[in-house]
């Protein structure tokens, strides 16, 4: 067809890519605390702050992360000065929250509070994307942990997008 000939004669090329930050180890998620970009490294369990010119500051190493396969420190989300982390732990995936302390360039994290635990984990299909919706609720994507049928089981946390608490207040009009 004429459109195929046009495409071959006028290929679209992607703009040249440019690296802003080098030497990250399996970066998995990014969230913003004000102007500070926070990045998770899946295998090292580090949360990094990326500065305006690409400098890297280690904010924390998340305790209890068990990296392996597609598991490790996965999703990040920020709300009201708190960092929410989704990660693979011993025998499960979980979500925790921590207060973000300090100023840009020197951020750190307070102690952890468990938000959701007992999410099935496996070498793959762990899910792990988390984000706050316009309703202020935390949405968590859980993988099926290699058990496809569990995604159809309403009593299982795997293979779902459970809506979670905001600041540990369970909503009365939603199921977790």
C-alpha positions in Angstrom: 0.0 0.0 0.0 1.1 3.6 -0.5 1.3 4.2 3.3 3.8 1.3 3.6 6.0 2.8 0.9 5.9 6.2 2.6 6.9 4.6 5.9 9.9 2.9 4.3 11.0 6.1 2.6 10.4 8.3 5.6 11.3 6.3 8.7 10.6 7.8 12.1 13.6 7.7 14.4 13.5 8.2 18.1 15.3 11.1 19.5 18.8 10.4 20.8 18.7 9.2 24.4 20.7 10.9 27.0 21.7 9.5 30.4 20.9 11.7 33.4 22.1 9.3 36.1 24.7 6.6 35.7 25.4 3.4 37.6 22.0 2.7 39.1 21.5 -1.0 39.9 18.1 -2.3 38.7 16.1 1.0 39.1 12.5 0.0 39.5 10.3 2.9 40.6 10.4 6.7 40.9 8.3 9.0 43.2 8.6 12.6 44.0 8.8 14.3 47.4 8.4 18.0 46.4 11.2 18.5 43.8 13.2 15.5 45.1 13.2 12.4 42.9 13.3 9.2 44.9 14.2 6.0 43.0 14.1 2.4 44.2 16.8 -0.1 43.3 15.2 -3.6 43.2 18.2 -5.7 44.0 20.1 -3.5 46.5 17.0 -2.4 48.5 18.2 1.2 48.3 16.1 4.3 48.1 18.0 7.0 46.3 17.5 10.7 46.0 18.5 12.0 42.6 19.5 15.7 42.6 18.9 18.3 39.9 22.2 17.7 38.2 22.2 13.9 38.6 24.0 13.5 41.9 22.9 10.5 43.9 22.3 10.5 47.7 21.4 7.2 49.5 18.2 7.9 51.5 17.9 4.5 53.1 18.4 0.7 52.6 15.0 -0.9 53.3 15.3 -3.6 55.9 13.8 -7.0 55.2 14.0 -6.9 51.4 14.7 -10.3 49.9 15.7 -9.7 46.3 15.6 -12.5 43.8 14.1 -13.0 40.3 11.5 -10.3 39.8 11.3 -9.6 43.5 13.1 -7.0 45.7 12.4 -3.3 46.5 9.7 -2.5 43.9 7.2 0.3 44.1 7.4 3.7 45.7 4.7 6.3 46.4 4.7 9.5 48.4 1.9 11.2 50.2 1.9 13.9 52.9 5.6 13.6 53.7 5.5 9.8 53.9 7.2 7.2 51.6 5.3 4.0 50.9 7.4 1.0 49.7 6.3 -2.3 48.1 8.8 -5.0 48.4 9.5 -8.7 48.5 10.3 -10.0 52.0 10.8 -13.5 53.4 7.9 -15.5 52.0 5.7 -12.5 51.1 5.3 -9.1 49.5 4.3 -6.2 51.7 3.7 -2.5 51.8 5.3 -0.3 54.5 5.3 3.5 55.1 7.9 5.7 56.6 8.1 9.4 57.4 10.5 11.3 55.1 12.9 13.3 57.2 15.2 16.2 56.3 15.7 18.5 53.3 16.5 17.9 49.7 20.0 16.5 49.3 20.0 15.0 52.8 16.7 13.1 53.1 16.3 10.1 55.4 13.5 7.8 56.5 11.9 7.2 59.9 10.8 3.8 61.2 8.6 1.5 59.2 4.9 0.8 59.8 3.3 -2.1 57.9 0.4 -1.1 55.7 -0.4 -4.5 54.0 1.4 -7.8 54.4 0.8 -11.4 53.4 0.8 -10.6 49.7 2.0 -13.8 48.0 5.5 -13.7 46.6 7.4 -15.8 44.1 10.4 -15.6 41.8 8.2 -13.8 39.3 4.9 -12.1 39.0 5.2 -10.1 42.2 3.4 -7.0 41.0 4.6 -4.0 42.9 3.4 -0.8 41.3 1.8 1.5 43.9 0.3 5.0 43.5 -2.2 7.3 45.2 -5.3 8.0 43.2 -7.3 11.2 43.0 -9.4 9.9 45.9 -6.4 9.9 48.2 -6.4 6.1 48.4 -3.3 4.0 47.9 -3.7 1.6 44.9 -1.4 -1.5 45.0 -0.9 -3.8 42.1 -0.2 -7.4 43.3 1.1 -10.1 41.0 -0.3 -13.6 40.8 3.0 -15.0 42.1 3.0 -17.7 39.5 -0.5 -18.9 40.5 -2.8 -17.7 37.7 -6.0 -19.1 39.3 -5.4 -17.0 42.5 -6.1 -13.8 40.5 -9.7 -15.1 40.1 -10.0 -15.9 43.8 -11.7 -13.0 45.6 -10.3 -14.1 48.9 -6.7 -14.0 47.7 -4.5 -10.8 47.6 -2.6 -12.0 44.6 -3.4 -10.8 41.1 -5.4 -7.8 42.3 -5.4 -4.0 42.7 -6.5 -3.7 46.3 -7.3 -0.3 47.5 -5.6 0.3 50.8 -5.7 2.6 53.7 -4.7 6.2 53.7 -2.7 6.8 56.8 -3.9 3.5 58.3 -7.6 4.4 58.3 -9.5 1.6 56.7 -12.3 3.0 54.5 -15.8 1.8 55.4 -17.1 1.8 51.8 -14.3 -0.4 50.2 -12.9 -3.8 50.5 -9.1 -4.3 50.8 
